[in-house]
């Protein structure tokens, strides 16, 4: 490989790493026991591997593997991602399932139903 091509590929790799590091994922996993786990990460692929491999025995998902990614929302601003993650963690199952199924329009009615 010519030096110019290598430098170009290296620069593209650095750009892509920077690009991915500026995106934050709020995600929901369906656990093997039927429960949901909500989390946040800046690297979805790595985080899924960590959940599936049981890397952290103290993690909620450790004894609930395998897990399945059922929802992923991407944010450019970490503060917006953190706020959304906290909001979703406080939701009842019905509201989580609404966004998992793409039924965002049901959220106001579901909020009225239980005052959440």
C-alpha positions in Angstrom: 0.0 0.0 0.0 1.3 3.4 -0.9 2.1 5.8 2.0 -0.5 8.3 0.8 -3.3 5.7 0.7 -2.3 4.4 4.2 -2.3 8.0 5.6 -5.8 8.6 4.0 -7.2 5.4 5.5 -5.7 6.3 8.9 -7.3 9.7 8.8 -10.7 8.2 7.8 -10.4 5.8 10.7 -9.7 8.6 13.1 -12.6 10.6 11.7 -14.9 7.6 12.1 -13.8 7.0 15.7 -14.4 10.7 16.4 -17.8 10.5 14.7 -18.9 7.5 16.7 -17.7 8.9 20.0 -20.0 11.9 19.5 -23.1 9.8 19.3 -24.8 8.4 22.4 -27.2 5.5 22.4 -30.1 5.0 24.8 -31.1 1.4 24.4 -33.5 -1.2 25.7 -32.6 -4.8 26.0 -35.1 -7.6 26.3 -33.7 -10.0 28.9 -34.2 -13.8 28.9 -36.6 -13.5 31.8 -38.8 -11.1 29.9 -37.7 -8.0 31.8 -36.2 -4.9 30.1 -32.9 -3.2 30.8 -32.4 0.4 29.8 -28.9 1.8 29.4 -26.7 4.4 27.7 -23.5 4.0 25.8 -21.3 5.7 23.2 -20.4 2.4 21.5 -23.4 0.1 21.0 -21.5 -2.8 19.5 -19.0 -2.9 22.4 -21.8 -2.5 25.0 -23.9 -5.4 23.5 -20.8 -7.6 23.6 -20.2 -6.7 27.2 -23.8 -7.6 28.1 -23.8 -10.9 26.1 -20.5 -12.0 27.5 -21.4 -11.3 31.1 -18.3 -9.1 31.5 -19.7 -7.6 34.7 -21.2 -10.1 37.2 -22.9 -7.2 39.1 -24.8 -6.0 36.0 -28.6 -6.5 36.0 -28.3 -8.5 32.7 -25.6 -10.9 34.0 -28.1 -13.6 35.1 -30.6 -12.7 32.5 -28.6 -13.6 29.4 -29.0 -13.9 26.5 -30.3 -10.4 25.9 -31.8 -8.9 22.7 -31.5 -5.3 21.6 -35.1 -4.1 21.0 -34.7 -0.3 21.0 -31.9 2.1 20.2 -32.2 5.9 20.0 -29.2 8.0 19.0 -28.4 11.4 20.4 -25.7 13.9 19.5 -25.8 15.6 22.9 -24.8 13.4 25.9 -27.0 15.5 28.3 -30.1 14.8 26.2 -29.2 11.1 26.1 -28.7 11.0 29.9 -32.0 12.8 30.5 -33.9 10.4 28.1 -32.3 7.3 29.7 -33.4 8.5 33.2 -36.9 9.2 31.8 -37.3 5.8 30.2 -36.0 4.0 33.3 -38.9 5.6 35.2 -41.5 4.4 32.8 -43.8 1.5 33.2 -43.5 -1.5 30.9 -46.4 -0.3 28.6 -44.6 2.9 27.8 -41.3 1.1 27.1 -43.1 -1.3 24.8 -44.8 1.6 23.0 -41.5 3.1 22.0 -40.0 -0.3 21.2 -42.9 -0.8 18.8 -42.5 2.7 17.3 -45.8 3.9 18.8 -44.5 7.2 20.2 -48.0 8.7 19.7 -49.4 6.4 22.5 -47.1 8.0 25.2 -49.5 10.8 26.1 -52.4 8.5 26.6 -50.3 5.9 28.5 -49.1 8.8 30.7 -52.7 9.8 31.5 -53.7 6.2 32.3 -51.4 5.9 35.3 -50.3 9.4 35.9 -46.7 8.7 34.7 
